[in-house]
């Protein structure tokens, strides 16, 4: 088990994020951030700079999306 299951955990969390975001649930962003964190760890072990950079960007985009969603939700009330 060369990658300690990081790839499987990242995959499962990533699929969960798609499921919840498709149902317009904010928790999908949390699952996406968690998935990308595991993919960053995988990238470090595998030595893939592109994978690390891509997933750091996904984390930042997810944080931005979550912030925007919260702002829009608070403006609706």
C-alpha positions in Angstrom: 0.0 0.0 0.0 2.4 2.6 -1.3 0.1 5.6 -1.0 -1.5 4.6 2.3 -5.0 4.7 0.8 -4.8 8.5 0.2 -6.0 8.0 -3.4 -9.0 6.0 -2.3 -10.0 8.5 0.4 -9.6 11.4 -2.0 -11.7 9.6 -4.6 -14.5 8.8 -2.2 -14.6 12.3 -0.7 -14.5 13.8 -4.2 -17.5 11.8 -5.3 -19.3 12.8 -2.2 -18.6 16.4 -3.0 -20.1 16.0 -6.4 -23.2 14.3 -4.9 -23.9 17.1 -2.4 -23.0 20.0 -4.6 -25.4 18.6 -7.2 -28.1 18.7 -4.5 -27.1 22.3 -3.7 -25.7 21.5 -0.3 -22.8 23.6 1.1 -21.3 20.5 2.7 -20.2 19.5 -0.8 -17.5 22.3 -0.6 -16.3 20.8 2.7 -16.0 17.3 1.1 -14.2 18.9 -1.9 -11.7 20.6 0.3 -11.1 17.4 2.3 -10.7 15.4 -1.0 -8.2 17.8 -2.4 -6.3 17.8 0.9 -5.9 14.0 0.6 -4.9 14.5 -3.1 -2.3 17.0 -2.1 -0.8 14.4 0.4 -0.9 11.8 -2.4 0.8 14.2 -4.7 3.6 14.8 -2.2 4.2 11.1 -1.8 3.9 10.4 -5.5 6.1 13.4 -6.3 3.7 15.0 -8.8 4.0 18.8 -8.7 1.1 19.3 -11.1 -1.2 17.2 -8.8 -0.2 19.3 -5.8 -0.7 22.6 -7.6 -4.0 21.6 -9.1 -5.5 20.5 -5.8 -4.2 23.6 -3.9 -6.1 25.6 -6.6 -9.2 23.5 -6.1 -9.0 24.1 -2.4 -8.8 27.9 -2.9 -11.6 27.8 -5.5 -13.8 25.8 -3.1 -13.1 28.2 -0.2 -14.1 31.0 -2.5 -17.3 29.2 -3.6 -18.2 28.5 0.0 -17.7 32.1 0.9 -19.7 33.3 -2.0 -22.5 30.9 -1.2 -22.6 32.1 2.4 -22.7 35.7 1.3 -25.6 35.1 -1.2 -27.5 33.1 1.5 -27.1 35.9 4.1 -28.2 38.5 1.5 -31.4 36.5 0.8 -32.5 36.7 4.5 
